[in-house]
C-alpha cells in the first residue's frame, strides 16, 4: 500500500502531522507541484526562498522528492494513479485560493481520499468560535479563547519516519522531475528547515529577552525574522511555542504575535471576500484618489521617493530585500492610505509582489487594520505622523541612514528643520493638510453609518 504526501506550505520533515499520517502506509511518495499561477504571482525573492527550501528538503530526503510542474488538479491525480495511492495526504490550507484548489483536486481524485492532517497554524482557523458558534471579530477575546483551546505537542517526525518511494519510478506518462526554481536572487534570511531551526535557536538564546522592549525598533535586531519560515512552513509554530518559557521576558509578547497570525487566518477563513474587499463594507463609500496624479504618488511611494525619511527607508528596504520591519509596515501603510488617500488594495498588492513572507491573511488584514476597514481595526482618526514615528522608533536615525544614503551624512535625518541635502526629494504632500483631509473623508463614512 502506498500513499502520496503532497508538500505545500509545509516544507520540512520535523513536526509534520501529515507526514505522520502518510507514513502509516508501506511506502510514501513525496511530491511538490509547481503551480504556474503561483509562480507568476511570486516575486523573484519569494521564488528564491521557495527554491532554496525545496533544495533543502530534497537533500534531507536524499533526492526522493519529486517536483513536477502543472495544475495540481491534473498532476496530483496522475501521481496518485501511478503509484496506486490509497490516499493523498496534505497539511490543510485555509486560505481562499488553497481551499478552491484543494476542492478541485479532491473532485479530480475521485475515490482516492485527499486527507488533511494539521495546518500551518498553532490553532486551525475553524477551531476557534464564540459560545454561540460565531467567529470572533475582535482579537482580545479571540486570544483568550485561543489560549484556552491550546495546541498539541510537536509531532515526532523526521526523514526516517516513512519508507520513501524513489521518484524515478513515476516519471513517465508526462510526469517528470523539473528544475527547482533558482532565479539567482539574494536573500537576507537563508531558507530551508535547517536554517529555520538554527535561526530560531539563536533568537531564543540571544534575542527573546529583548523582544518585548526592542521589537518596534527597526534600527535594532529586535525581532526573530521567522516570518518567511512560517510562511513556507520550514518550521511549525508549534515547534516554536514548545520552546517558549513563559517565565522569561519577551515570551508573552511573542506568543501574542503568533496568536495574531492565527487570528487573521481565521478572519480570512470566515470572510474570504476580505482578501480584496473591505471587511467592514461601510468603508466602501470612502473617497479615495485614483486619478493620474494618484498613480504618480503611488510610484513615488513604491520607489521610496516621498521625501519622508522613514517611509522612504522602509520602501527601499522592501525593494532591495523583500522584507520590511513590522512597525515600518504600519507607518508606510498609514502614509499611503491617509496621507496619499490611495486604496489600501494598491499597497497590499505591492507588498504581496515584493515580500518574501507575503502571506494573504496577515498582509491583507494588516492593511485593513491601518485603513480602519478591518476587524479590530485602528480607529479611523489615528493617523501616523511619519516624522514623529521616525523619531520615536529610529531615534538615532541608524535605520534611515542605512536605506537612504542621501541622508547618511546628515545629523538630523528626520529633517525636522527641513534641511534637505541635494538629491533628496521634497515631501510630496504636506502631512498636516492631508491628515485633516483624511479625517474629513473618514468622518463622512462615520456620519453615514
C-alpha positions, 0 to 999 in steps of 0.5 A, a space after each residue: 500500500 502506498 500513499 502520496 504526501 503532497 508538500 505545500 506550505 509545509 516544507 520540512 520533515 520535523 513536526 509534520 502531522 501529515 507526514 505522520 499520517 502518510 507514513 502509516 502506509 508501506 511506502 510514501 511518495 513525496 511530491 511538490 507541484 509547481 503551480 504556474 499561477 503561483 509562480 507568476 504571482 511570486 516575486 523573484 525573492 519569494 521564488 528564491 526562498 521557495 527554491 532554496 527550501 525545496 533544495 533543502 528538503 530534497 537533500 534531507 530526503 536524499 533526492 526522493 522528492 519529486 517536483 513536477 510542474 502543472 495544475 495540481 488538479 491534473 498532476 496530483 491525480 496522475 501521481 496518485 494513479 501511478 503509484 496506486 495511492 490509497 490516499 493523498 495526504 496534505 497539511 490543510 490550507 485555509 486560505 481562499 485560493 488553497 481551499 478552491 484548489 484543494 476542492 478541485 483536486 479532491 473532485 479530480 481524485 475521485 475515490 482516492 481520499 485527499 486527507 488533511 492532517 494539521 495546518 500551518 497554524 498553532 490553532 486551525 482557523 475553524 477551531 476557534 468560535 464564540 459560545 454561540 458558534 460565531 467567529 470572533 471579530 475582535 482579537 482580545 477575546 479571540 486570544 483568550 479563547 485561543 489560549 484556552 483551546 491550546 495546541 498539541 505537542 510537536 509531532 515526532 517526525 523526521 526523514 526516517 519516519 516513512 519508507 520513501 518511494 524513489 521518484 524515478 519510478 513515476 516519471 513517465 506518462 508526462 510526469 517528470 522531475 523539473 528544475 527547482 526554481 533558482 532565479 539567482 536572487 539574494 536573500 537576507 534570511 537563508 531558507 530551508 528547515 535547517 536554517 529555520 531551526 538554527 535561526 530560531 535557536 539563536 533568537 531564543 538564546 540571544 534575542 527573546 529577552 529583548 523582544 518585548 522592549 526592542 521589537 518596534 525598533 527597526 534600527 535594532 535586531 529586535 525581532 526573530 525574522 521567522 516570518 518567511 519560515 512560517 510562511 513556507 512552513 520550514 518550521 511549525 509554530 508549534 515547534 516554536 511555542 514548545 520552546 517558549 518559557 513563559 517565565 522569561 521576558 519577551 515570551 508573552 509578547 511573542 506568543 501574542 504575535 503568533 496568536 495574531 497570525 492565527 487570528 487573521 487566518 481565521 478572519 480570512 477563513 470566515 470572510 474570504 471576500 476580505 482578501 480584496 474587499 473591505 471587511 467592514 463594507 461601510 468603508 466602501 463609500 470612502 473617497 479615495 484618489 485614483 486619478 493620474 496624479 494618484 498613480 504618480 504618488 503611488 510610484 513615488 511611494 513604491 520607489 521610496 521617493 516621498 521625501 519622508 525619511 522613514 517611509 522612504 527607508 522602509 520602501 527601499 528596504 522592501 525593494 532591495 530585500 523583500 522584507 520590511 520591519 513590522 512597525 515600518 509596515 504600519 507607518 508606510 501603510 498609514 502614509 499611503 492610505 491617509 496621507 496619499 488617500 490611495 486604496 489600501 488594495 494598491 499597497 497590499 498588492 505591492 507588498 504581496 509582489 515584493 515580500 518574501 513572507 507575503 502571506 494573504 491573511 496577515 498582509 491583507 488584514 494588516 492593511 485593513 487594520 491601518 485603513 480602519 476597514 478591518 476587524 479590530 481595526 485602528 480607529 479611523 482618526 489615528 493617523 501616523 505622523 511619519 516624522 514623529 514615528 521616525 523619531 520615536 522608533 529610529 531615534 538615532 536615525 541608524 535605520 534611515 541612514 542605512 536605506 537612504 544614503 542621501 541622508 547618511 551624512 546628515 545629523 538630523 535625518 528626520 529633517 525636522 528643520 527641513 534641511 534637505 541635502 541635494 538629491 533628496 526629494 521634497 515631501 510630496 504632500 504636506 502631512 498636516 493638510 492631508 491628515 485633516 483631509 483624511 479625517 474629513 473623508 473618514 468622518 463622512 463614512 462615520 456620519 453615514 453609518 
